[in-house]
Amino acid sequence: MSIAVRYYTESHHTEKLCKAAADAIGVEALGVNVPLDGPVDKLILGSSPYKFAIPEEVKTFLTENANKIGRIYLVSAPALYESSMKYVRDFCTPLGLTVDDNDFHCKGEFLRFHKGKPDATDIANCAKWAERTFK
Ligand SMILES: Cc1cc2nc3c(=O)[nH]c(=O)nc-3n(C[C@H](O)[C@H](O)[C@H](O)COP(=O)(O)O)c2cc1C
């Protein structure tokens, strides 16, 4: 079973989570600027919401790599929403991509909300989620 990890991050929240998940299962976490170098059964996609949407960089990655992605497992750290699930699914479904119900999400700091999140516990929980899901 092949697994890849790609993430988009501005303040390193989603990056920290994805790196912990990747380390836990022995793969490399890379940014969405790095295309997949071949087909993968499972893609861990780190994408927290920005301005009620998926970042354009994530949309570009998904569009350009759609034919290489088996199933998507989402990691997100929103400040306001529970997760990015709805937004990522709404974009992925027309591309023929499935986003599994089994995602990882926690709060992410934004302005005066959720100071220090994701914290060490969130990062450890993301690693445990990856072990449970992919090992
Ligand atoms: C300009 C801006 C817009 C944001 N818009 C949303 C939003 O619409 N919904 C939400 O839940 N969080 C929103 N957030 C919070 C981010 O999703 C949150 O801080 C996340 O942890 C950032 O992850 P990153 O550091 O990996 O980029 C916004 C943050 C910024 C800076």
The ligand as an SDF file (V2000), in Angstrom:
LIG
                    3D

 31 33  0  0  0  0  0  0  0  0999 V2000
   -6.6100   34.9760    6.6220 C   0  0  0  0  0  0  0  0  0  0  0  0
   -7.1280   33.7900    7.3910 C   0  0  0  0  0  0  0  0  0  0  0  0
   -8.3920   33.2660    7.0810 C   0  0  0  0  0  0  0  0  0  0  0  0
   -8.8940   32.1650    7.8110 C   0  0  0  0  0  0  0  0  0  0  0  0
  -10.1370   31.6880    7.5010 N   0  0  0  0  0  0  0  0  0  0  0  0
  -10.6570   30.6600    8.2400 C   0  0  0  0  0  0  0  0  0  0  0  0
  -11.9640   30.1470    7.9730 C   0  0  0  0  0  0  0  0  0  0  0  0
  -12.6610   30.5870    7.0530 O   0  0  0  0  0  0  0  0  0  0  0  0
  -12.4480   29.1390    8.7550 N   0  0  0  0  0  0  0  0  0  0  0  0
  -11.7010   28.6140    9.7930 C   0  0  0  0  0  0  0  0  0  0  0  0
  -12.2000   27.7120   10.4760 O   0  0  0  0  0  0  0  0  0  0  0  0
  -10.4520   29.0540   10.0460 N   0  0  0  0  0  0  0  0  0  0  0  0
   -9.9110   30.0550    9.3030 C   0  0  0  0  0  0  0  0  0  0  0  0
   -8.6380   30.5000    9.5370 N   0  0  0  0  0  0  0  0  0  0  0  0
   -7.8290   29.8410   10.5710 C   0  0  0  0  0  0  0  0  0  0  0  0
   -6.8300   28.8460    9.9810 C   0  0  0  0  0  0  0  0  0  0  0  0
   -7.4950   27.8180    9.2530 O   0  0  0  0  0  0  0  0  0  0  0  0
   -6.0250   28.2390   11.1410 C   0  0  0  0  0  0  0  0  0  0  0  0
   -5.2890   29.2490   11.7850 O   0  0  0  0  0  0  0  0  0  0  0  0
   -5.1050   27.1220   10.6940 C   0  0  0  0  0  0  0  0  0  0  0  0
   -4.6280   26.4490   11.8500 O   0  0  0  0  0  0  0  0  0  0  0  0
   -3.9480   27.6440    9.8740 C   0  0  0  0  0  0  0  0  0  0  0  0
   -3.1990   26.5310    9.4460 O   0  0  0  0  0  0  0  0  0  0  0  0
   -1.7450   26.6900    8.7860 P   0  0  0  0  0  0  0  0  0  0  0  0
   -0.8740   27.4010    9.8060 O   0  0  0  0  0  0  0  0  0  0  0  0
   -1.2890   25.3170    8.5440 O   0  0  0  0  0  0  0  0  0  0  0  0
   -1.9100   27.4720    7.5280 O   0  0  0  0  0  0  0  0  0  0  0  0
   -8.1260   31.5840    8.8490 C   0  0  0  0  0  0  0  0  0  0  0  0
   -6.8330   32.1130    9.1220 C   0  0  0  0  0  0  0  0  0  0  0  0
   -6.3410   33.1920    8.4110 C   0  0  0  0  0  0  0  0  0  0  0  0
   -4.9650   33.7260    8.7430 C   0  0  0  0  0  0  0  0  0  0  0  0
  1  2  1  0
  2  3  1  0
  2 30  2  0
  3  4  2  0
  4  5  1  0
  4 28  1  0
  5  6  2  0
  6  7  1  0
  6 13  1  0
  7  8  2  0
  7  9  1  0
  9 10  1  0
 10 11  2  0
 10 12  1  0
 12 13  2  0
 13 14  1  0
 14 15  1  0
 14 28  1  0
 15 16  1  0
 16 17  1  0
 16 18  1  0
 18 19  1  0
 18 20  1  0
 20 21  1  0
 20 22  1  0
 22 23  1  0
 23 24  1  0
 24 25  2  0
 24 26  1  0
 24 27  1  0
 28 29  2  0
 29 30  1  0
 30 31  1  0
M  END
$$$$
